[in-house]
Amino acid sequence: MEMKKSACGEDGVLVIGTTGHRALPFDMALIVNMDNALGKLVLGKERVEILSPLAEGADRLLVRQLMGQGADTTLSVLLPMDMEEYMMDFESEGSRLEFRSLVQWAVAVDVVNIPSMPDGPSGPEEIRALAYEACGHQMVERCDILIALWDGRSARGRGGTGEVVEYARKLGRPILWIHTIFPYKVTWERMDHD
């Protein structure tokens, strides 16, 4: 498989961004299709950098699966807000512990700055939504390819999976889309594959 266009790769490093739903189907067929696609993606790559916000669900699953694919892999974490504030969005203490465990693998942790708005945000919820959107946009801008565990539906809010995928399409980034609806089809956008 060859990428048609590299966005940011330097020194032979393939930079992979992650996005996807927090709630995923519990189905081995999804895992098998995902692992096969990830294996094809990193085949022959000496170095891989994963760029992820480590949100619940898809981000964490993709990070764990990519770390086991055999390439020299590093993790860089891109957060929409301060770590303690971000963890308030997680459903449980177990989820916060999982996040802390994965962050320990990271070689870098960066917090995204929210772009200024002419009229200013209207309240805390809008500020939070802008932070998630800015994080998704910066991840897309910094990666060579975006991997999306996505149902194909429009975003349910600013910075949601559908919005991140649309931004990647707008910038012409290659996308590895693993559908989260049975039969968990794999779609390669802007990429040649076997």
Backbone as CSV, one residue per row, in Angstrom:
resi,resn,N_x,N_y,N_z,CA_x,CA_y,CA_z,C_x,C_y,C_z
1,MET,0.829,-1.178,0.000,0.000,0.000,0.000,0.872,1.239,0.000
2,GLU,0.506,2.206,-0.815,1.240,3.468,-0.864,0.293,4.611,-0.593
3,MET,0.774,5.575,0.188,-0.018,6.778,0.400,0.158,7.652,-0.836
4,LYS,-0.899,8.289,-1.267,-0.815,9.166,-2.436,-0.116,10.472,-2.098
5,LYS,-0.272,10.937,-0.885,0.303,12.225,-0.516,0.647,12.197,0.963
6,SER,1.846,12.593,1.314,2.224,12.691,2.721,2.062,14.127,3.168
7,ALA,1.388,14.301,4.295,1.116,15.650,4.780,2.245,16.180,5.635
8,CYS,2.702,15.385,6.567,3.637,15.913,7.566,4.803,14.992,7.865
9,GLY,4.857,13.806,7.260,5.871,12.833,7.646,7.285,13.361,7.525
10,GLU,8.047,13.235,8.584,9.432,13.668,8.590,10.304,12.514,9.043
11,ASP,11.491,12.428,8.493,12.456,11.414,8.907,11.880,10.003,8.863
12,GLY,11.026,9.724,7.883,10.476,8.391,7.732,9.451,7.999,8.771
13,VAL,8.902,8.948,9.502,7.900,8.656,10.527,6.512,8.849,9.939
14,LEU,5.659,7.840,10.051,4.263,7.946,9.652,3.474,8.432,10.866
15,VAL,2.860,9.614,10.754,2.085,10.183,11.864,0.614,9.850,11.645
16,ILE,0.035,9.123,12.608,-1.339,8.644,12.519,-2.187,9.355,13.563
17,GLY,-3.269,9.998,13.129,-4.234,10.600,14.044,-5.392,9.644,14.271
18,THR,-6.014,9.728,15.440,-7.138,8.836,15.761,-8.391,9.634,16.076
19,THR,-9.524,9.104,15.633,-10.824,9.665,15.998,-11.847,8.537,15.963
20,GLY,-12.921,8.730,16.679,-13.972,7.707,16.670,-14.926,7.867,17.827
21,HIS,-15.873,6.992,17.845,-16.944,7.055,18.844,-16.478,6.551,20.205
22,ARG,-17.074,7.111,21.227,-16.778,6.662,22.592,-17.400,5.301,22.861
23,ALA,-18.584,5.070,22.329,-19.264,3.780,22.502,-19.124,2.978,21.213
24,LEU,-18.549,1.788,21.322,-18.327,0.926,20.165,-19.026,-0.412,20.373
25,PRO,-19.395,-1.094,19.281,-19.975,-2.421,19.435,-18.935,-3.394,19.999
26,PHE,-19.379,-4.283,20.846,-18.487,-5.312,21.382,-18.608,-6.522,20.465
27,ASP,-17.745,-6.569,19.441,-17.838,-7.606,18.423,-16.433,-7.910,17.913
28,MET,-16.035,-9.175,17.992,-14.697,-9.568,17.542,-14.498,-9.308,16.054
29,ALA,-15.569,-9.318,15.265,-15.432,-9.049,13.838,-14.899,-7.632,13.610
30,LEU,-15.310,-6.689,14.431,-14.796,-5.319,14.327,-13.300,-5.296,14.630
31,ILE,-12.892,-5.986,15.684,-11.472,-6.028,16.082,-10.636,-6.682,14.985
32,VAL,-11.123,-7.784,14.428,-10.383,-8.491,13.376,-10.210,-7.594,12.148
33,ASN,-11.285,-6.953,11.695,-11.178,-6.066,10.527,-10.248,-4.896,10.812
34,MET,-10.340,-4.334,12.019,-9.476,-3.225,12.394,-8.015,-3.667,12.412
35,ASP,-7.719,-4.787,13.051,-6.331,-5.268,13.122,-5.756,-5.551,11.742
36,ASN,-6.563,-6.137,10.852,-6.086,-6.397,9.482,-5.750,-5.091,8.779
37,ALA,-6.616,-4.093,8.917,-6.373,-2.799,8.266,-5.152,-2.108,8.863
38,LEU,-5.020,-2.134,10.180,-3.870,-1.494,10.824,-2.573,-2.185,10.422
39,GLY,-2.616,-3.504,10.324,-1.436,-4.245,9.890,-0.996,-3.836,8.495
40,LYS,-1.961,-3.678,7.564,-1.634,-3.218,6.211,-1.066,-1.804,6.237
41,LEU,-1.630,-0.962,7.091,-1.202,0.433,7.156,0.260,0.565,7.592
42,VAL,0.672,-0.193,8.596,2.025,-0.017,9.145,3.040,-0.983,8.541
43,LEU,2.573,-1.896,7.672,3.476,-2.861,7.048,4.629,-2.142,6.354
44,GLY,5.831,-2.496,6.717,7.022,-1.919,6.107,7.440,-0.572,6.675
45,LYS,6.659,-0.040,7.588,7.011,1.246,8.204,7.936,0.985,9.388
46,GLU,9.067,1.686,9.420,10.000,1.508,10.534,9.552,2.268,11.771
47,ARG,9.001,3.477,11.548,8.619,4.306,12.689,7.218,4.867,12.497
48,VAL,6.436,4.797,13.574,5.072,5.297,13.571,4.892,6.168,14.804
49,GLU,4.246,7.319,14.615,3.856,8.156,15.751,2.337,8.224,15.766
50,ILE,1.752,7.879,16.892,0.309,7.992,17.068,0.040,9.328,17.738
51,LEU,-0.882,10.085,17.164,-1.290,11.367,17.716,-2.751,11.216,18.121
52,SER,-3.022,11.280,19.429,-4.365,10.961,19.903,-4.724,11.757,21.151
53,PRO,-6.013,12.117,21.298,-6.464,12.731,22.547,-6.815,11.688,23.619
54,LEU,-6.733,10.416,23.276,-7.026,9.330,24.217,-8.408,9.442,24.846
55,ALA,-9.385,9.868,24.032,-10.764,9.876,24.527,-11.211,8.436,24.754
56,GLU,-12.285,8.290,25.490,-12.826,6.954,25.744,-13.219,6.300,24.430
57,GLY,-13.160,4.985,24.387,-13.623,4.243,23.226,-12.589,4.095,22.137
58,ALA,-12.909,4.637,20.950,-12.112,4.411,19.741,-10.662,4.832,19.880
59,ASP,-10.407,6.026,20.423,-9.019,6.501,20.533,-8.164,5.506,21.300
60,ARG,-8.639,5.087,22.432,-7.850,4.175,23.281,-7.686,2.811,22.638
61,LEU,-8.737,2.310,22.016,-8.653,1.023,21.331,-7.631,1.087,20.201
62,LEU,-7.693,2.132,19.391,-6.738,2.279,18.294,-5.303,2.384,18.795
63,VAL,-5.084,3.137,19.858,-3.730,3.270,20.410,-3.208,1.912,20.858
64,ARG,-4.008,1.171,21.619,-3.555,-0.146,22.099,-3.257,-1.081,20.924
65,GLN,-4.134,-1.092,19.918,-3.937,-1.997,18.789,-2.739,-1.576,17.937
66,LEU,-2.551,-0.276,17.733,-1.402,0.194,16.941,-0.087,-0.088,17.648
67,MET,-0.065,0.005,18.967,1.174,-0.254,19.714,1.630,-1.705,19.548
68,GLY,0.707,-2.585,19.193,1.058,-3.996,19.042,1.308,-4.421,17.610
69,GLN,1.465,-3.493,16.679,1.602,-3.841,15.262,3.039,-4.091,14.803
70,GLY,4.024,-3.885,15.666,5.383,-4.259,15.302,6.316,-3.148,14.902
71,ALA,5.828,-2.022,14.461,6.719,-0.911,14.096,7.234,-0.238,15.371
72,ASP,8.309,0.526,15.237,8.804,1.350,16.348,7.787,2.469,16.525
73,THR,6.941,2.362,17.553,5.783,3.236,17.700,5.896,4.111,18.935
74,THR,5.622,5.405,18.741,5.563,6.332,19.873,4.163,6.936,19.919
75,LEU,3.817,7.459,21.087,2.522,8.082,21.307,2.721,9.530,21.706
76,SER,2.021,10.430,21.014,1.948,11.832,21.402,0.484,12.136,21.686
77,VAL,0.223,12.763,22.813,-1.149,13.040,23.234,-1.444,14.515,23.008
78,LEU,-2.569,14.771,22.373,-3.031,16.121,22.092,-4.360,16.303,22.821
79,LEU,-4.388,17.196,23.799,-5.573,17.361,24.643,-6.338,18.641,24.306
80,PRO,-7.676,18.595,24.429,-8.476,19.788,24.163,-8.433,20.803,25.305
81,MET,-7.984,20.365,26.467,-7.935,21.225,27.647,-6.991,20.594,28.665
82,ASP,-6.765,21.281,29.756,-5.941,20.765,30.845,-6.375,19.336,31.194
83,MET,-5.406,18.483,31.529,-5.664,17.068,31.760,-6.742,16.821,32.820
84,GLU,-6.676,17.506,33.943,-7.666,17.292,35.015,-9.062,17.701,34.557
85,GLU,-9.149,18.797,33.830,-10.434,19.266,33.301,-10.979,18.273,32.268
86,TYR,-10.104,17.766,31.420,-10.482,16.807,30.381,-11.037,15.525,31.004
87,MET,-10.395,15.047,32.044,-10.823,13.797,32.662,-12.203,13.902,33.302
88,MET,-12.702,15.118,33.519,-14.056,15.275,34.053,-15.105,14.782,33.053
89,ASP,-14.747,14.693,31.773,-15.674,14.201,30.751,-15.737,12.678,30.691
90,PHE,-14.872,11.987,31.416,-14.860,10.526,31.382,-15.945,9.973,32.305
91,GLU,-16.484,8.818,31.912,-17.646,8.267,32.595,-17.389,7.709,33.992
92,SER,-16.176,7.258,34.257,-15.947,6.568,35.526,-14.510,6.754,36.000
93,GLU,-14.280,6.387,37.240,-12.917,6.423,37.771,-12.043,5.407,37.027
94,GLY,-12.628,4.272,36.647,-11.887,3.281,35.860,-11.400,3.853,34.542
95,SER,-12.236,4.660,33.916,-11.849,5.307,32.665,-10.715,6.302,32.899
96,ARG,-10.787,7.043,33.989,-9.716,7.991,34.304,-8.406,7.251,34.581
97,LEU,-8.476,6.108,35.254,-7.271,5.304,35.515,-6.685,4.772,34.206
98,GLU,-7.562,4.316,33.295,-7.089,3.835,31.998,-6.386,4.963,31.239
99,PHE,-6.970,6.157,31.266,-6.371,7.311,30.604,-4.988,7.598,31.178
100,ARG,-4.893,7.653,32.512,-3.591,7.926,33.152,-2.554,6.874,32.770
101,SER,-2.982,5.624,32.689,-2.066,4.542,32.312,-1.552,4.728,30.887
102,LEU,-2.438,5.089,29.958,-2.026,5.285,28.568,-1.160,6.532,28.408
103,VAL,-1.460,7.586,29.144,-0.666,8.822,29.061,0.789,8.558,29.451
104,GLN,1.026,7.600,30.313,2.398,7.285,30.726,3.244,6.790,29.552
105,TRP,2.617,6.286,28.493,3.354,5.833,27.301,3.792,7.009,26.442
106,ALA,3.197,8.172,26.658,3.398,9.304,25.754,4.788,9.910,25.859
107,VAL,5.335,10.267,24.701,6.603,10.994,24.650,6.353,12.497,24.722
108,ALA,5.095,12.906,24.463,4.729,14.323,24.537,3.238,14.431,24.850
109,VAL,2.884,15.445,25.633,1.485,15.763,25.927,1.330,17.261,25.715
110,ASP,0.479,17.635,24.758,0.253,19.043,24.435,-1.214,19.388,24.624
111,VAL,-1.480,20.597,25.106,-2.834,21.109,25.228,-3.040,22.128,24.112
112,VAL,-4.121,21.983,23.366,-4.426,22.854,22.246,-4.987,24.182,22.752
113,ASN,-4.559,25.264,22.134,-5.131,26.578,22.436,-6.403,26.773,21.616
114,ILE,-7.426,27.313,22.256,-8.677,27.588,21.561,-8.507,28.865,20.746
115,PRO,-8.890,28.837,19.473,-8.785,30.059,18.679,-9.738,31.128,19.202
116,SER,-9.344,32.383,19.058,-10.208,33.464,19.532,-11.372,33.658,18.569
117,MET,-12.493,34.089,19.123,-13.690,34.351,18.326,-13.995,35.839,18.419
118,PRO,-14.432,36.446,17.318,-14.700,37.885,17.334,-15.700,38.301,18.417
119,ASP,-16.771,37.530,18.588,-17.774,37.866,19.594,-17.552,37.144,20.913
120,GLY,-16.566,36.258,20.947,-16.307,35.472,22.150,-17.333,34.363,22.292
121,PRO,-16.958,33.265,22.957,-17.900,32.165,23.167,-19.027,32.610,24.092
122,SER,-20.188,31.978,23.934,-21.355,32.400,24.698,-21.439,31.770,26.082
123,GLY,-20.609,30.806,26.383,-20.656,30.191,27.704,-19.718,29.013,27.805
124,PRO,-19.660,28.379,28.996,-18.727,27.266,29.231,-18.917,26.082,28.288
125,GLU,-20.155,25.770,27.924,-20.378,24.634,27.026,-19.825,24.915,25.631
126,GLU,-19.989,26.171,25.173,-19.445,26.523,23.866,-17.922,26.531,23.893
127,ILE,-17.336,26.985,24.991,-15.873,26.958,25.127,-15.366,25.523,25.058
128,ARG,-16.060,24.610,25.756,-15.664,23.202,25.760,-15.779,22.625,24.340
129,ALA,-16.880,22.925,23.644,-17.068,22.432,22.273,-15.984,22.972,21.347
130,LEU,-15.643,24.254,21.507,-14.569,24.849,20.698,-13.235,24.167,20.972
131,ALA,-12.989,23.807,22.221,-11.743,23.134,22.584,-11.647,21.770,21.897
132,TYR,-12.750,21.009,21.903,-12.755,19.712,21.224,-12.567,19.885,19.719
133,GLU,-13.222,20.879,19.141,-13.079,21.136,17.715,-11.635,21.521,17.369
134,ALA,-11.045,22.421,18.150,-9.659,22.853,17.906,-8.696,21.679,18.023
135,CYS,-8.931,20.799,18.987,-8.080,19.623,19.171,-8.173,18.704,17.948
136,GLY,-9.393,18.436,17.488,-9.572,17.597,16.299,-8.922,18.194,15.069
137,HIS,-9.077,19.511,14.905,-8.482,20.174,13.739,-6.958,20.128,13.790
138,GLN,-6.393,20.403,14.953,-4.936,20.389,15.042,-4.377,18.985,14.818
139,MET,-5.086,17.969,15.314,-4.626,16.596,15.089,-4.604,16.290,13.595
140,VAL,-5.674,16.660,12.881,-5.736,16.424,11.436,-4.606,17.175,10.732
141,GLU,-4.359,18.403,11.129,-3.305,19.205,10.496,-1.920,18.612,10.716
142,ARG,-1.721,17.916,11.827,-0.403,17.382,12.162,-0.175,15.941,11.712
143,CYS,-1.218,15.248,11.269,-1.045,13.833,10.929,-0.875,13.628,9.425
144,ASP,-0.329,12.450,9.074,-0.217,12.028,7.675,-1.465,11.291,7.235
145,ILE,-2.101,10.600,8.168,-3.308,9.831,7.884,-4.182,9.849,9.135
146,LEU,-5.487,9.896,8.918,-6.449,9.841,10.018,-7.108,8.479,10.004
147,ILE,-7.145,7.832,11.154,-7.898,6.589,11.296,-9.176,6.926,12.045
148,ALA,-10.316,6.534,11.460,-11.613,6.835,12.065,-12.400,5.549,12.293
149,LEU,-12.774,5.308,13.542,-13.744,4.270,13.879,-15.074,5.013,13.954
150,TRP,-15.877,4.909,12.876,-16.989,5.842,12.687,-18.175,5.153,12.037
151,ASP,-19.384,5.561,12.418,-20.604,4.990,11.848,-21.033,5.664,10.546
152,GLY,-20.344,6.731,10.134,-20.645,7.406,8.881,-21.681,8.505,8.998
153,ARG,-22.211,8.713,10.185,-23.233,9.745,10.366,-22.598,11.104,10.622
154,SER,-23.380,12.147,10.395,-22.922,13.507,10.668,-22.566,13.665,12.135
155,ALA,-21.678,14.617,12.405,-21.263,14.879,13.785,-22.457,15.286,14.628
156,ARG,-22.459,14.828,15.878,-23.526,15.182,16.801,-23.167,16.417,17.618
157,GLY,-22.036,17.004,17.298,-21.606,18.206,17.993,-20.267,18.662,17.451
158,ARG,-19.880,19.844,17.867,-18.590,20.392,17.439,-17.461,19.492,17.906
159,GLY,-16.546,19.197,16.998,-15.399,18.372,17.349,-15.707,16.887,17.395
160,GLY,-16.925,16.494,17.005,-17.292,15.084,16.974,-16.614,14.359,15.823
161,THR,-16.723,13.046,15.823,-16.042,12.215,14.830,-16.375,12.632,13.397
162,GLY,-17.643,12.817,13.094,-18.035,13.198,11.739,-17.418,14.521,11.314
163,GLU,-17.341,15.465,12.237,-16.756,16.775,11.938,-15.251,16.654,11.702
164,VAL,-14.570,15.825,12.482,-13.126,15.622,12.317,-12.849,14.961,10.957
165,VAL,-13.651,13.976,10.590,-13.485,13.315,9.292,-13.709,14.313,8.160
166,GLU,-14.739,15.131,8.258,-15.003,16.122,7.215,-13.857,17.121,7.091
167,TYR,-13.261,17.509,8.206,-12.128,18.427,8.162,-10.939,17.754,7.467
168,ALA,-10.712,16.471,7.763,-9.625,15.738,7.102,-9.868,15.664,5.602
169,ARG,-11.110,15.433,5.209,-11.435,15.400,3.775,-11.181,16.763,3.143
170,LYS,-11.580,17.819,3.834,-11.388,19.185,3.324,-9.902,19.476,3.079
171,LEU,-9.034,18.968,3.974,-7.594,19.186,3.825,-6.930,18.167,2.900
172,GLY,-7.688,17.182,2.454,-7.140,16.177,1.556,-6.293,15.128,2.251
173,ARG,-6.488,14.930,3.534,-5.734,13.910,4.266,-6.237,12.523,3.890
174,PRO,-5.330,11.561,3.761,-5.765,10.168,3.627,-6.495,9.737,4.902
175,ILE,-7.518,8.901,4.715,-8.326,8.428,5.837,-8.474,6.920,5.737
176,LEU,-8.226,6.241,6.842,-8.559,4.833,6.983,-9.820,4.797,7.837
177,TRP,-10.953,4.492,7.182,-12.242,4.506,7.859,-12.671,3.072,8.130
178,ILE,-12.771,2.732,9.406,-13.263,1.431,9.824,-14.692,1.654,10.311
179,HIS,-15.644,1.150,9.533,-17.064,1.358,9.838,-17.417,0.639,11.141
180,THR,-18.222,1.278,11.958,-18.603,0.682,13.244,-19.995,0.056,13.196
181,ILE,-20.509,-0.134,11.981,-21.784,-0.826,11.781,-21.488,-2.098,11.000
182,PHE,-22.031,-3.227,11.470,-21.799,-4.519,10.832,-22.091,-4.426,9.344
183,PRO,-21.234,-4.969,8.481,-20.147,-5.917,8.690,-18.765,-5.275,8.900
184,TYR,-18.711,-4.043,9.376,-17.460,-3.366,9.748,-16.498,-3.239,8.560
185,LYS,-17.053,-2.766,7.468,-16.295,-2.557,6.233,-15.126,-1.598,6.495
186,VAL,-14.065,-1.743,5.726,-12.903,-0.853,5.804,-12.827,-0.060,4.501
187,THR,-12.743,1.262,4.626,-12.658,2.142,3.464,-11.348,2.921,3.532
188,TRP,-10.600,2.886,2.434,-9.337,3.625,2.321,-9.604,4.839,1.443
189,GLU,-9.543,6.023,1.995,-9.766,7.228,1.212,-8.426,7.913,0.919
190,ARG,-8.219,8.226,-0.362,-6.993,8.893,-0.828,-5.748,8.029,-0.602
191,MET,-5.915,6.718,-0.617,-4.789,5.799,-0.423,-4.947,4.617,-1.344
192,ASP,-3.810,4.112,-1.857,-3.808,2.833,-2.579,-3.639,1.755,-1.521
193,HIS,-4.236,0.612,-1.758,-4.062,-0.507,-0.828,-4.193,-1.822,-1.592
194,ASP,-3.762,-2.888,-0.917,-3.831,-4.233,-1.516,-5.244,-4.773,-1.413
